[in-house]
């Protein structure tokens, strides 16, 4: 009975220990694994005006932080 308990404990702990957390530093690009629906985004119009919008981001797209601080609508 003791051997079975040890075996089950080892399987449980090895399964939990195999998960990996990856830290992505601020400013690095990330690639989407699946489509994200109804994402709130900022869109630049033909006139150069930045307006809020909503869209689906398909899997495989890369996401980056917006670098231009002076025109970033989220900081105004």
C-alpha positions in Angstrom: 0.0 0.0 0.0 2.9 2.3 0.9 4.5 1.7 -2.6 1.3 2.6 -4.4 1.0 5.9 -2.4 4.6 6.8 -3.2 4.0 6.0 -6.9 0.8 8.1 -7.1 2.5 10.9 -5.3 5.5 10.9 -7.7 3.2 10.9 -10.8 1.2 13.8 -9.3 4.2 15.9 -8.4 6.1 15.2 -11.7 3.0 16.3 -13.6 2.7 19.5 -11.7 6.4 20.3 -12.0 6.4 20.0 -15.8 4.5 23.3 -16.3 6.7 26.1 -17.5 6.2 29.9 -17.1 7.8 32.1 -19.7 8.4 35.8 -18.8 8.2 38.1 -21.7 10.0 41.4 -21.0 8.1 44.6 -21.6 8.5 45.8 -25.2 9.0 42.3 -26.7 6.7 41.0 -29.4 4.4 38.1 -28.7 2.7 35.8 -31.3 -0.9 34.9 -30.7 -1.6 31.1 -30.4 -5.4 31.5 -31.1 -7.8 34.1 -32.5 -8.8 36.7 -29.9 -12.3 38.1 -30.6 -13.7 41.5 -30.0 -10.4 43.2 -29.0 -10.6 46.9 -28.2 -8.0 48.6 -30.4 -6.9 52.0 -31.6 -7.2 52.5 -35.3 -5.5 55.3 -37.4 -7.9 56.7 -40.0 -6.9 58.0 -43.5 -6.8 61.5 -42.0 -4.2 60.4 -39.4 -6.7 60.6 -36.5 -6.6 57.8 -33.9 -10.0 56.5 -33.0 -11.2 53.5 -30.9 -12.3 50.4 -32.6 -13.1 46.7 -32.1 -11.7 43.8 -34.2 -10.7 40.1 -34.1 -6.9 39.4 -33.9 -6.2 36.2 -35.8 -3.8 33.5 -34.6 -0.3 34.0 -35.9 -0.4 37.8 -35.6 2.3 39.5 -33.6 1.4 42.0 -30.8 3.8 44.9 -29.9 3.5 47.8 -27.5 2.8 51.2 -28.9 6.1 53.1 -28.7 5.0 56.7 -29.8 4.2 58.1 -26.4 3.2 61.6 -27.6 0.3 60.4 -29.8 -0.7 57.4 -27.7 -4.5 58.0 -27.0 -4.4 55.8 -23.9 -2.1 58.3 -22.1 -4.0 61.5 -23.0 
